[in-house]
């Protein structure tokens, strides 16, 4: 379940990174609303994924998810260009 949340968080990061282009400096309402929603949802899902990861030790959870999410977002974003 944690990996699914992490993947969705990565996709939302790609979404808000692309959405920034369409907000035109947050002057357009609906692209801005979608971008802010994707930002908030991405952070919430990343937080839940970090809290529920069970890797090696209980207190050694954050590095994996903090590495995977941005890396996935960069790869997907570059593939879409």
Phi, psi and omega in degrees: 000322180297321181292324178296315178299321180294319178294317178296320177298320177296319177295322177293326176296320176298318181299316181284332176294319177288322181298331179301326180295324184273349180283340182051058179072031182060033177263345177259128190296299189292319174298325179292318179297315179297320180293315179295320177300314180297322178297311183294314181297322178299314180294321179296312180295323176297319178297318178294317180298317179297319182291334185256359178293138176239085182237136176046283179236162182293326183266008181245062186251320191298318187303320182296310183289329179287337176274322186288315186298307179295325180297316178296319180297318180294317181294317180292318180297318180289331177290330181281344182277000000 
